[in-house]
Amino acid sequence: MITSIEEGRKEDGNRSIADKIIKRLHDLDLTVENNQGRWAWELLQNAKDSIAEEDDRQISVKIILNENTIEFQHNGAHFTELDIRGLINQISSKEVEEGQQTKNTGRFGTGFLTTHLLSRRIQIKGVVQTQSDGFCHFDFFLDRQGKTTKELAPKIENAWQAFQESIEIIGSDYDKNQFNTSFRYFLESERQNTIAKIGIEEFSKCVPFVMAFIPKIYCVEIIDNLLNTNTVFRNPQVFTDDLITSIEKDENGVQSEILILHAISEKVAVATEVAKIETGYSVKSITNIPKIFCDFPLIGTENFHFPVILNSFYFHPQTERDGVWLKGNSENLEIIENQQLFVDALALYKKLISHLEECEFFDLYNLVESRMPTTNENYFDAGWYKEFIQKPLREFIVDANIVELEGNKSLKKSIKELGFPKDCSKLKQAKIWQCLFDLYPNDVCKNEHLYKWCNLSWETWNLIGFQ
């Protein structure tokens, strides 16, 4: 072996890795406003994926926020050699052979780089299974600081050296249920502290839905040492109704439950939040929640105005995980599959509403949002969506018995049977007319039966698409 050529080959490899990392981090810096909350989901996704092939195993995670650090711990499976190479060399450790099935949610090897918005310096601890020495403990620093390839390339080699020097052979003598894996990020600027706090806030808002969608996630604990709060979410697999999963929440010793109403078919699930009331369940608003999940929320879909949260493991998301492809070449398989998942979700939504019509569920106006989504036109086909989703959705809403009567809330009527509220002003009437034209353009002027009932809830008009 010619030593100088071998050293040059290794240097070329490190420069190539550094160049890819710098370009990716540059793009992330330009879109930081849209990616501030993504770091927590990437880390949770990796934790979940570590046990994806172990059907009888669940995971628990901890997020610990201190003044200058934030740490993510989990008790998932150990690292593989490929995982370590993925972390340092920034290659995907989730790649599978063509045609091979995988239970991993992750699609992009660059996803982990979004966590560098928290910090370019990470201390990583864990256990790796090696071919030569069995199980080994490691503890090393991953340093992505540097604005040029020349600055960053040596740090690739430094990370490998630090990893190798930290190796401690432990054989098989370790407790796999302990929190063996840890990612500690060093917060060195006000922006990084802000990103950490925003991430925790968004994470806390959406994690009950994620836990309902993914039963393999048993417990999530968030320790905020700045606010002196300790919040724990648990998924004990308790179903208070055929369609309701109860997520337990404990915040500084105060216990409550978050009830997720959801229906599941072969490839899609739809969900919303409900609250227990004296007469049954009240449907809550999900206005500020992302509407599309690919197991985990696609941040940026809060204004994708679908009436429920739509989740599918089979979605093909955008690289930045802020939407899904619904526009492009009509023969593109990913677009066809995404569109079919929306059609399937609409069918599941109709089935759910038909069930709720007959049960003690109230405030169903929170389940009829049907405006056109506000999203990126580059990957959203408005014509297709209007014909195959919005139009059949609104036709169904008009016929569904979802409006409670003022004097008898247990008796529900359809929008077809509604009339103006008795105290409705002329201005409101005019606005309602416009809403009806949008909902029911062909028949609104002809169908006299549209206005039989005169106790329509004003909230209903607002939430079927009228603002």
C-alpha positions in Angstrom: 0.0 0.0 0.0 1.3 3.5 -0.9 0.7 5.4 2.3 0.6 8.9 0.7 -2.1 7.8 -1.8 -4.1 6.1 1.0 -4.0 9.2 3.1 -5.0 11.3 0.1 -8.0 9.0 -0.5 -9.1 9.3 3.1 -8.7 13.1 2.9 -10.8 13.2 -0.4 -13.5 11.3 1.4 -13.6 13.6 4.3 -13.7 16.7 2.0 -16.6 15.2 0.1 -18.5 14.5 3.4 -17.7 18.0 4.7 -18.8 19.7 1.4 -22.2 17.9 1.6 -22.7 18.8 5.2 -21.8 22.5 4.7 -24.2 22.8 1.7 -27.1 21.1 3.7 -26.5 23.3 6.8 -26.4 26.4 4.6 -29.8 25.5 3.1 -31.2 24.8 6.6 -30.0 28.2 7.9 -31.9 29.9 5.0 -35.1 28.1 6.1 -34.6 28.1 9.8 -38.0 29.6 10.5 -39.7 26.6 9.0 -37.4 24.0 10.7 -37.1 25.3 14.3 -39.3 22.5 15.7 -38.1 19.7 13.5 -35.1 18.6 15.6 -37.2 16.8 18.3 -39.2 14.8 15.7 -36.0 13.7 13.9 -34.6 12.4 17.2 -37.8 10.7 18.2 -38.1 9.2 14.8 -34.6 7.7 15.0 -35.4 6.4 18.5 -38.6 4.7 17.2 -36.9 3.3 14.1 -34.2 1.7 16.3 -36.9 -0.8 17.5 -39.0 -0.9 14.4 -38.3 -4.5 13.8 -38.9 -5.6 17.4 -42.7 -6.1 17.5 -42.8 -6.7 21.3 -40.8 -3.7 22.4 -41.7 0.0 23.2 -39.5 3.0 23.8 -39.4 5.8 26.3 -37.6 9.1 25.7 -36.5 12.0 27.9 -35.8 15.6 26.8 -33.8 17.6 29.4 -33.4 21.4 28.9 -30.8 23.2 30.9 -29.4 26.8 30.6 -26.7 25.9 28.1 -27.6 22.3 26.9 -30.5 20.2 25.8 -30.3 16.5 25.9 -32.4 13.8 24.2 -32.2 10.3 25.7 -33.9 7.1 24.8 -34.0 3.4 25.8 -34.3 2.1 22.2 -32.0 -0.4 20.6 -28.3 -0.2 20.4 -26.4 1.4 17.4 -25.2 -0.7 14.5 -21.9 -0.1 12.8 -23.8 1.4 9.9 -25.6 3.8 12.3 -22.2 5.1 13.5 -21.0 5.6 9.9 -24.3 7.4 9.2 -23.7 9.8 12.1 -20.2 10.7 11.3 -20.0 10.3 7.5 -23.6 11.6 7.0 -24.8 8.7 5.0 -28.3 7.1 5.4 -28.4 4.2 7.7 -32.0 3.5 6.6 -31.3 2.5 3.0 -32.8 -0.8 1.9 -32.4 -2.9 -1.1 -34.9 -2.3 -3.9 -38.1 -4.1 -3.2 -37.2 -4.8 0.5 -39.8 -3.8 3.0 -38.9 -1.6 6.0 -40.8 -0.4 9.1 -38.6 2.7 9.4 -40.3 6.1 9.0 -37.1 7.8 8.0 -36.5 8.5 4.3 -33.5 10.9 4.1 -30.1 10.4 5.6 -29.8 14.2 5.8 -32.7 14.4 8.3 -30.4 14.2 11.3 -28.5 17.3 10.1 -31.6 19.4 11.0 -30.8 18.8 14.6 -27.6 20.9 14.1 -29.9 23.9 14.1 -29.7 23.4 17.9 -26.0 23.2 17.9 -23.0 22.3 15.7 -21.4 20.5 18.7 -23.0 17.3 20.0 -21.9 14.8 22.6 -23.2 11.4 21.6 -23.3 8.4 24.0 -24.5 4.9 23.3 -23.8 1.2 22.8 -22.8 -0.2 19.4 -22.7 -3.8 18.4 -19.6 -4.6 16.4 -18.5 -7.6 14.4 -15.2 -8.0 16.2 -15.8 -7.1 19.8 -19.5 -7.5 20.5 -21.2 -4.7 22.4 -19.2 -1.6 23.1 -20.0 1.6 24.9 -18.9 4.9 23.3 -18.9 8.6 24.2 -17.6 11.2 21.8 -18.1 14.7 20.4 -19.4 15.4 16.9 -18.2 18.8 15.9 -19.8 20.4 12.8 -18.4 23.9 13.3 -16.8 25.5 10.3 -18.1 27.4 7.3 -15.7 26.0 4.7 -14.8 22.5 3.6 -11.2 23.1 4.7 -12.4 24.0 8.2 -14.8 21.1 8.6 -13.0 18.2 6.8 -10.4 17.6 9.6 -13.2 17.4 12.1 -14.7 14.4 10.3 -11.4 12.5 11.0 -11.3 13.9 14.6 -14.8 12.5 15.3 -13.6 9.1 14.1 -10.6 9.2 16.3 -12.6 10.4 19.3 -15.1 7.6 18.7 -12.4 4.9 18.5 -10.6 6.2 21.6 -13.9 6.2 23.7 -14.7 2.5 22.9 -15.2 0.4 26.0 -15.9 -3.3 25.4 -18.8 -4.5 27.5 -19.7 -7.8 25.8 -23.4 -8.5 26.3 -23.5 -7.3 29.9 -25.7 -4.3 29.6 -29.3 -3.5 30.4 -31.0 -2.8 27.0 -34.0 -1.2 28.8 -31.9 1.6 30.3 -31.5 5.1 28.7 -28.2 4.0 27.0 -28.5 6.5 24.1 -28.0 10.2 24.6 -27.6 13.2 22.3 -26.5 16.4 24.2 -26.5 19.7 22.3 -24.5 22.6 23.5 -26.5 25.9 23.2 -24.2 28.7 22.5 -26.4 31.5 21.2 -29.7 33.1 21.8 -31.0 31.7 18.6 -30.1 28.2 19.6 -31.9 28.6 22.9 -34.9 29.9 21.1 -34.9 26.9 18.7 -34.7 24.6 21.7 -37.7 26.2 23.4 -39.8 26.3 20.2 -39.0 22.7 19.5 -40.2 21.6 23.0 -43.4 23.7 22.6 -44.3 22.2 19.2 -43.3 18.7 20.4 -45.5 18.9 23.5 -48.5 20.1 21.4 -48.3 17.2 18.8 -46.8 14.3 20.7 -50.2 12.9 22.1 -51.3 12.4 18.4 -48.0 10.7 17.6 -48.3 8.4 20.5 -51.8 7.5 19.5 -50.6 6.7 15.9 -47.5 4.9 17.1 -48.2 2.6 20.1 -44.5 1.6 20.2 -43.8 5.0 21.9 -44.8 4.4 25.5 -43.5 7.4 27.5 -42.2 10.9 26.7 -40.7 12.9 29.6 -39.8 16.6 29.2 -37.7 18.1 32.0 -37.4 21.9 31.7 -35.0 23.0 34.3 -35.4 26.7 33.2 -39.1 26.7 34.1 -38.8 24.0 36.8 -41.4 21.8 35.0 -41.6 18.1 34.5 -44.1 16.9 32.0 -44.7 13.2 31.3 -46.9 11.7 28.5 -47.7 8.0 28.7 -49.6 5.7 26.4 -50.9 2.9 28.6 -52.9 1.5 25.7 -56.2 2.3 27.4 -59.2 2.8 25.0 -62.1 4.6 26.6 -64.2 4.0 23.5 -63.7 2.0 20.3 -62.3 5.0 18.7 -60.6 6.9 21.5 -57.1 6.5 22.9 -56.3 8.0 26.3 -52.9 9.6 26.6 -52.0 10.2 30.3 -50.3 13.6 31.1 -48.6 14.4 34.4 -47.3 17.9 34.7 -45.5 18.6 38.0 -47.7 16.0 39.7 -51.0 17.3 38.2 -52.6 14.4 36.3 -54.9 14.7 33.3 -55.7 12.8 30.1 -55.7 13.8 26.5 -58.3 11.9 24.4 -57.5 11.2 20.8 -60.4 10.3 18.6 -59.1 8.3 15.6 -60.1 5.8 13.0 -57.7 3.5 11.1 -57.8 1.7 7.8 -55.1 -0.3 6.1 -52.8 2.5 5.1 -54.3 5.7 6.6 -55.6 7.1 9.9 -57.6 10.2 10.7 -57.7 11.8 14.1 -58.7 14.8 16.2 -58.9 15.6 20.0 -62.0 15.3 22.1 -62.8 16.1 25.7 -65.1 14.2 28.1 -68.2 16.1 29.1 -71.3 15.2 31.1 -73.3 14.2 28.1 -70.6 12.4 26.1 -67.7 14.0 24.2 -66.9 17.4 22.9 -64.8 17.7 19.7 -62.0 20.2 20.2 -60.5 22.5 17.6 -57.2 21.5 15.9 -56.7 24.8 14.1 -53.0 25.2 15.1 -52.0 21.5 14.7 -50.3 20.2 11.5 -52.9 18.4 9.4 -50.6 15.9 7.7 -48.5 13.3 9.5 -46.1 10.8 8.1 -46.1 9.0 11.5 -44.7 12.3 12.7 -46.1 15.8 12.0 -45.1 17.6 8.8 -44.4 21.0 10.2 -45.9 23.6 7.9 -49.2 21.8 7.2 -51.1 23.7 9.9 -53.1 25.5 7.2 -53.8 22.5 5.0 -57.5 22.8 5.7 -58.5 19.2 6.0 -61.2 18.6 8.7 -59.1 16.1 10.6 -55.5 15.2 11.0 -54.5 12.7 8.3 -51.7 10.3 9.0 -50.0 7.6 6.8 -46.7 5.8 7.1 -46.9 5.4 3.4 -46.8 9.1 2.5 -44.0 10.4 0.3 -43.1 13.7 2.0 -41.1 16.6 0.8 -37.4 16.5 1.7 -37.9 19.2 4.4 -41.0 17.2 5.7 -43.3 20.2 5.4 -45.8 18.7 3.0 -46.4 15.8 0.5 -46.2 15.7 -3.3 -49.7 16.1 -4.8 -48.6 17.7 -8.1 -46.4 16.7 -11.0 -46.1 14.1 -13.7 -49.3 12.1 -13.8 -47.3 8.9 -14.1 -45.2 9.6 -11.1 -45.8 6.7 -8.7 -45.1 8.8 -5.5 -47.7 11.4 -6.5 -50.3 8.7 -7.5 -49.8 7.0 -4.1 -50.1 10.3 -2.1 -53.3 11.2 -4.0 -54.8 7.8 -3.3 -54.0 8.1 0.4 -56.0 11.3 0.5 -58.9 9.6 -1.3 -58.7 6.8 1.3 -58.6 9.3 4.1 -61.7 11.0 2.8 -63.5 7.6 2.8 -62.3 7.0 6.4 -63.4 10.5 7.5 -66.9 9.8 6.1 -67.1 6.6 8.0 -66.0 8.3 11.2 -68.6 11.1 10.8 -71.4 8.5 10.1 -70.5 6.9 13.4 -70.4 10.1 15.4 -73.8 11.1 14.0 -75.4 8.3 16.1 -73.3 8.7 19.2 -73.0 11.3 22.0 -70.4 13.5 20.3 -71.0 17.2 20.2 -69.5 20.4 18.7 -69.1 18.6 15.4 -68.6 21.9 13.6 -64.9 21.4 14.6 -64.9 18.5 12.1 -66.0 20.2 8.9 -63.2 22.5 7.8 -63.2 22.3 4.0 -61.5 25.4 2.6 -58.8 25.0 0.0 -55.5 24.4 1.7 -53.0 27.1 2.0 -49.8 25.4 0.8 -47.0 25.5 -1.7 -48.4 25.6 -5.2 -45.3 23.9 -6.6 -46.4 20.6 -5.3 -50.1 21.1 -4.8 -52.6 20.4 -7.7 -55.5 22.6 -6.8 -57.7 21.3 -9.7 -57.2 17.7 -8.6 -57.8 18.5 -4.9 -61.0 20.4 -5.7 -62.5 17.6 -7.9 -61.5 14.6 -5.8 -61.3 15.9 -2.3 -63.0 19.2 -1.6 -66.1 18.7 -3.8 -67.1 15.2 -2.5 -66.1 16.4 1.1 -68.5 19.3 1.0 -71.3 17.3 -0.6 -70.9 14.8 2.2 -70.9 17.6 4.9 -74.1 19.1 3.5 -75.9 15.8 3.9 -74.4 14.7 7.2 -76.4 15.1 10.5 -73.8 17.1 12.3 -75.6 20.3 13.5 -77.1 20.3 17.1 -80.4 21.9 17.7 -80.6 24.7 20.2 -83.3 23.1 22.3 -82.3 19.5 21.9 -78.6 18.9 21.3 -78.9 15.2 21.1 -81.0 15.5 18.0 -78.8 16.4 15.0 -79.8 17.8 11.7 -78.1 18.2 8.3 -77.1 21.5 6.7 -79.7 20.8 4.0 -82.4 21.2 6.7 -81.0 24.4 8.1 -82.3 28.0 8.1 -81.1 31.3 9.3 -80.9 31.9 13.0 -83.9 33.9 14.3 -81.7 36.8 15.4 -79.5 36.8 12.3 -78.8 40.3 10.9 -79.1 41.1 7.2 -75.3 41.3 7.0 -74.8 37.9 8.5 -77.5 36.5 6.2 -75.7 37.8 3.2 -72.5 36.2 4.4 -74.3 32.9 5.0 -75.6 33.1 1.4 -72.1 33.4 0.1 -71.0 30.5 2.3 -73.9 28.4 0.9 -73.0 29.3 -2.7 -69.4 28.0 -2.0 -70.7 24.8 -0.4 -73.6 24.0 -2.6 -73.4 26.1 -5.8 -75.8 24.2 -8.0 -78.8 23.9 -5.7 -78.7 26.7 -3.1 -81.1 28.9 -5.0 -83.5 26.1 -6.0 -83.8 24.0 -2.9 -86.4 25.5 -0.7 -85.9 22.7 1.9 -82.4 24.1 2.6 -83.9 26.6 5.1 -86.4 24.6 7.2 -84.5 24.9 10.5 -84.0 28.2 12.1 -81.7 27.5 15.1 -78.4 27.1 13.3 -75.3 27.6 15.4 -73.2 30.5 14.2 -70.1 28.6 14.9 -71.2 26.0 12.4 -71.2 28.6 9.6 -67.8 29.8 10.5 -66.2 26.4 10.5 -67.6 24.9 7.4 -65.4 27.2 5.5 -66.9 30.7 6.0 -64.7 33.3 7.7 
